């Protein structure tokens, strides 16, 4: 297998590894993790607000099982 075939077969993985290394070296993973946590919090909060009764019932069932 020559370099061109290798690149064509694995270019997505190679690019992903390079981007991951860049993120780790520049310590951007802390910022990315913070952004992900904030977005997940917003999504969960919106879901709970839109489905109050359903969430309340599920929580009650979960607590009763404990």
Secondary structure, DSSP 8 states (H G I E B T S, - for coil): --HHHHHHHHHHHHHHHHHHHHHHHTTHHHHHHHHHHHHHHHHHHHHHHHTHHHHHHHHHHHHHH-
